[in-house]
Amino acid sequence: MKIINLLKQDTLSLSFEVFPPKTETSFESVKAATGEIASLHPAFMSVTYGAGGGTSRYTLDIAKDIKEKYNVPSLAHLTCVSSTRETVHEKIAAIREAGIENVMALRGDIPAGREGEDRSRWDYRYAIDLVRELRECGADFCIGGACYPEIHPESADQREDIRRLREKVEAGCDFLTTQMFFDNNLLYNFLYKIREAGITVPVIPGIMPITNANQIERAIKLSGSFMPQRFKSLVDKFGHDPAAMKQAGIAYATDQIIDLYANNITNVHVYSMNKPEVAEKIMANLSDILGK
């Protein structure tokens, strides 16, 4: 099922994100974890591509397993940075062959050691290049794109960021998923601005439950996320106690989701990080709201 068709309902639905294993030896454990999350019957599940495409060979295997074994719609991530057109065409063909209908088109991280290269020689420099490729390949994909409620780390300002986002949507994105954020007001402000700019496709908020203090530095590095004082106080109080921090982080994420739904946002994507217990607890916290 195409994700765009799942975004038209009025009741709250949750989706979860998982990532493929870094090594072949951990493949079975990751597969088991994704299976546990899929058994919760989320709206859909997305499978990341891995930094630089290093774990890309597992992405499709897991996405296909989620779809066929658990009957949960899957969203396969695909990155293009520094890849050749031939390589990307091969990946697209494999996705089509697997029967995957949904693709998250991303630029991806610049591979280590290649930051200073002349990117004008690359076949793909930005996510918009991959979106166009997916639209022109002849497959009827539902295409997702990423967006930043605050600002993309490489953008000069939010106005430029939104202009580029509109171009990406016009190239063929059916929906957008946000990077993580910890202050819902940032999302509401962002949504107002992009709607004013003519971006009308559905936007799925991305929520990351911070379940240990070590995640915070990485979260800020990945997304440049603003940490509100309320969240900082939570970390100061519970960060030294792993069990308490996990419970508090899940509670904070749950509260964000409830506030989003109270403000008529019905689809939320949770960066569950291959942690079935986190996904299960969030769904349990929202059981009556979800009707499950």
C-alpha positions in Angstrom: 0.0 0.0 0.0 1.2 3.5 -0.8 1.9 5.7 2.2 0.2 8.7 0.7 -3.1 6.7 0.9 -2.5 6.1 4.6 -2.2 9.8 5.4 -5.8 10.6 4.6 -7.3 9.2 7.8 -8.6 11.3 10.7 -7.5 8.9 13.5 -4.0 8.9 15.0 -1.5 6.5 13.5 2.1 5.8 14.3 4.9 4.6 12.1 8.4 3.4 13.2 11.9 3.6 11.7 14.5 0.9 11.9 18.0 0.6 10.6 19.8 -2.3 8.9 22.7 -4.1 10.7 26.2 -2.8 10.4 27.6 -6.3 10.0 26.3 -9.7 8.7 26.7 -11.3 12.1 24.0 -8.9 13.6 21.6 -9.4 10.7 19.4 -11.9 12.5 19.1 -9.9 15.7 18.1 -6.8 13.8 15.7 -8.8 11.8 14.1 -10.1 15.0 13.9 -6.6 16.5 12.2 -5.3 13.3 9.8 -8.2 13.4 8.8 -7.4 17.0 8.1 -3.8 16.0 6.1 -4.9 12.9 4.0 -7.2 15.1 2.6 -4.0 16.8 0.9 -3.3 13.5 2.1 0.3 12.9 0.8 2.3 9.9 4.1 1.6 8.1 7.8 1.1 8.8 10.8 2.8 7.2 14.2 1.2 6.8 17.2 3.4 6.6 20.0 3.2 4.0 23.0 3.6 6.3 25.7 6.2 6.2 27.2 6.4 2.7 25.1 3.4 1.7 27.4 1.1 3.7 24.5 -1.1 4.9 22.3 -0.7 1.8 22.4 -4.3 0.9 20.4 -5.1 4.0 17.8 -2.3 3.6 15.8 -4.0 0.9 15.9 -7.4 2.6 14.4 -6.0 5.8 11.9 -3.8 4.0 10.7 -6.8 1.9 10.4 -9.0 5.0 8.3 -6.4 6.8 6.0 -6.2 3.9 5.6 -9.9 3.1 5.8 -11.5 6.5 4.0 -9.0 8.6 1.8 -7.3 6.0 3.0 -3.9 7.1 3.7 -1.3 4.4 7.4 -0.6 4.2 9.3 2.5 3.1 12.8 1.8 1.8 15.3 4.6 2.1 17.5 5.4 -0.9 20.5 7.8 -0.9 22.3 9.1 -3.9 25.3 11.2 -2.9 28.5 10.3 -4.6 26.7 7.3 -6.3 26.9 6.8 -10.1 23.7 6.8 -12.2 24.3 3.2 -13.0 24.4 2.2 -9.3 21.2 4.1 -8.5 19.4 2.6 -11.4 20.4 -0.9 -10.1 19.0 0.0 -6.7 15.8 1.3 -8.2 15.4 -1.9 -10.2 15.9 -4.0 -7.1 13.3 -2.0 -5.2 10.8 -2.5 -8.0 11.6 -6.2 -8.2 10.9 -6.6 -4.5 7.5 -5.0 -4.9 8.3 -2.1 -2.6 6.0 0.8 -3.5 7.4 3.5 -1.2 10.8 5.1 -1.4 12.3 7.8 0.9 14.6 9.8 -1.4 17.6 11.3 0.4 20.9 12.8 -0.5 22.7 11.0 2.2 25.9 11.9 4.2 29.0 12.8 2.3 31.4 9.9 2.7 34.4 10.4 5.0 37.4 11.7 3.1 35.3 13.1 0.2 34.0 16.3 1.8 36.3 18.5 -0.2 35.6 17.0 -3.6 34.3 18.9 -6.6 30.7 17.7 -6.4 29.8 19.2 -9.8 31.2 16.1 -11.3 28.9 13.8 -9.3 25.8 12.4 -11.0 23.7 13.3 -7.9 24.4 16.3 -5.7 21.1 16.8 -4.0 18.0 14.8 -3.0 16.1 16.6 -5.7 18.2 14.8 -8.3 17.1 11.4 -6.9 13.5 12.5 -6.7 13.5 13.3 -10.4 15.2 10.0 -11.2 12.6 8.1 -9.4 9.8 10.0 -11.1 11.3 9.4 -14.6 12.3 5.7 -14.1 8.8 4.5 -15.1 7.9 3.0 -11.7 4.9 4.2 -9.9 6.6 4.9 -6.6 5.2 6.9 -3.7 8.1 9.2 -2.9 8.9 10.7 0.4 11.4 13.5 1.2 13.0 14.9 4.3 12.5 18.3 5.8 13.9 20.3 8.8 11.5 22.1 11.1 14.4 24.3 12.2 16.9 24.6 9.4 19.0 22.3 7.3 22.6 22.5 8.7 23.9 23.5 5.2 21.3 26.1 4.4 22.1 29.8 4.8 18.7 30.6 6.4 15.2 29.1 6.6 13.9 31.1 3.7 16.5 29.4 1.4 15.7 26.1 3.1 12.0 26.3 2.3 12.6 27.5 -1.3 14.7 24.4 -1.9 12.1 22.2 -0.2 9.4 23.6 -2.5 11.6 22.7 -5.5 12.0 19.2 -4.2 8.3 18.7 -3.7 7.6 20.1 -7.2 10.1 17.6 -8.6 7.8 14.8 -7.3 7.7 14.2 -3.5 4.3 12.9 -2.4 4.9 13.6 1.3 7.6 14.8 3.7 8.9 13.5 7.0 10.6 15.9 9.4 13.9 15.5 11.2 13.6 15.0 15.0 12.5 18.0 17.1 11.9 18.4 20.8 9.7 21.5 20.8 6.4 21.2 19.0 6.1 24.9 18.6 9.0 24.8 16.1 7.0 22.4 14.0 3.8 24.4 14.1 5.7 27.5 13.0 7.4 25.6 10.2 4.1 24.2 8.9 2.7 27.7 8.8 5.7 28.9 6.8 5.7 26.1 4.3 2.0 26.3 3.7 2.4 30.0 3.0 5.1 29.1 0.6 2.8 26.8 -1.4 4.0 23.5 -0.1 0.8 21.5 0.4 1.9 17.8 0.6 1.4 15.9 3.9 4.1 16.4 6.5 4.8 13.7 9.0 6.4 14.9 12.2 9.4 12.8 13.3 9.8 12.1 17.0 12.8 10.5 18.6 12.5 9.2 22.2 15.8 10.0 23.9 16.2 7.0 26.2 19.8 7.6 27.3 21.8 10.7 27.8 24.5 9.7 25.2 21.9 10.1 22.4 21.6 13.8 22.9 25.0 14.8 21.4 24.3 12.7 18.3 20.8 14.0 18.0 22.1 17.6 18.0 24.8 16.8 15.5 22.4 15.1 13.1 19.7 17.6 13.1 20.9 20.7 14.9 17.9 20.3 17.1 17.0 22.9 19.7 16.7 21.5 23.2 14.1 23.3 25.2 14.7 23.9 28.9 12.0 21.5 29.9 13.9 18.7 28.1 17.3 19.8 29.5 15.9 19.6 33.0 14.7 16.1 32.4 18.2 15.0 31.3 19.8 16.8 34.2 17.5 15.0 36.6 17.5 11.5 35.1 20.5 11.3 32.8 22.6 9.4 35.3 20.0 6.7 35.9 19.6 4.6 32.7 16.2 3.1 33.7 14.8 6.4 34.8 16.1 8.2 31.7 14.5 5.6 29.5 11.2 6.0 31.2 11.3 9.8 31.2 12.4 9.9 27.5 9.5 7.7 26.4 7.1 9.9 28.5 8.4 13.1 26.9 8.0 11.6 23.4 4.5 10.4 24.3 3.6 13.9 25.5 4.8 15.4 22.2 2.7 12.9 20.2 -0.4 13.7 22.3 0.1 17.4 21.8 0.5 16.9 18.0 -2.7 14.9 17.8 -4.6 17.5 19.9 -3.5 20.0 17.3 -5.0 17.9 14.5 -1.8 16.1 13.3 -2.9 12.5 12.8 0.3 10.8 11.5 3.5 10.7 13.6 6.8 8.9 12.7 8.8 7.6 15.6 12.6 7.0 15.3 12.5 3.9 17.3 16.1 2.9 16.7 15.5 -0.9 16.5 14.1 -0.9 20.1 10.9 -2.9 20.2 10.4 -2.1 23.9 10.4 1.6 23.1 7.9 1.2 20.3 5.7 -1.1 22.4 5.7 1.3 25.4 4.7 4.3 23.3 1.9 2.4 21.7 0.8 1.2 25.2 0.8 4.8 26.5 -1.4 5.8 23.6 -3.6 2.7 23.5 -6.9 4.4 24.0 -6.1 7.2 21.7 -5.0 4.8 19.0 -8.0 2.5 19.7 -5.7 -0.5 20.2 
